[in-house]
Amino acid sequence: MNKISKKRKELLLELEQKLGYTFSKLYLLDRALTHSSYANQEGLSYVEHNERLEFLGDSVLSIVISEHIFKKYKTKPEGKLTRIRAGIVCESSLYECAKGIDLGKYMLIGKGEEMTGGRTRVSILADAFEAVIAAIYIDGGLDKVRDFVIRSLSKSIKGAVKDRLMNDYKTELQEIVQREQGSIIEYKVTGEDGPDHDKVFYVAVDVNGRTVGNGHGKSKKEAEQEAAKSAISLMSEKK
């Protein structure tokens, strides 16, 4: 368990006010905001970082949003609900939520990550927001985390329903490909550039074993979105 200093505790209590949730186990919030680059620094191998919480938060977010739009939009078909959910839980949406509460200010990150703008990086902030969701879920249960998620993402939910959010290209490509029975989509990392704290990932998307698009980005998710966007563009040109 990470030891929380007095100064760190003051920061976390400040963030609680922004979250609108008070933790009974404050160390969970501290862990949710601890990036692996901080934990991996020399002499800090004992520190628990947020990747496991991020994993759980992704699932909690998906079920909360799925339940919400399923109940609220009773006339929308499965395909539309899938697209709405994708627009709400995408990296850019979570990043906007994190940026809105200045989440980067409260994060513990490594010196190298700090020097390369880690506190404002889209992937780091989006992942941390998912970890905060998991921390609230563990600390307070499903009802509390549901309240937090719906309140925090209300703008994204409204935007997704009205198709105003940035396209989720992976979902769009999936819908295009599903029109052809037996089509299989696969995303493959084809390369990586740069040091660990500032990597660029290269991804190819294959349909039935044939490469139809390529993309790159600061995270694998971002690179996959770019590859899907490229594939959609190429498919449109061939029509």
Secondary structure as GFF3:
##gff-version 3
##sequence-region A 1 239
A	DSSP	alpha_helix	6	19	.	.	.	ID=ss1
A	DSSP	alpha_helix	26	32	.	.	.	ID=ss2
A	DSSP	alpha_helix	36	39	.	.	.	ID=ss3
A	DSSP	alpha_helix	51	72	.	.	.	ID=ss4
A	DSSP	alpha_helix	78	89	.	.	.	ID=ss5
A	DSSP	alpha_helix	91	100	.	.	.	ID=ss6
A	DSSP	three_ten_helix	103	106	.	.	.	ID=ss7
A	DSSP	alpha_helix	111	115	.	.	.	ID=ss8
A	DSSP	three_ten_helix	118	120	.	.	.	ID=ss9
A	DSSP	alpha_helix	122	140	.	.	.	ID=ss10
A	DSSP	alpha_helix	142	152	.	.	.	ID=ss11
A	DSSP	alpha_helix	154	161	.	.	.	ID=ss12
A	DSSP	alpha_helix	169	178	.	.	.	ID=ss13
A	DSSP	beta_strand	185	193	.	.	.	ID=ss14
A	DSSP	three_ten_helix	196	198	.	.	.	ID=ss15
A	DSSP	beta_strand	200	207	.	.	.	ID=ss16
A	DSSP	beta_strand	210	217	.	.	.	ID=ss17
A	DSSP	alpha_helix	220	238	.	.	.	ID=ss18
###
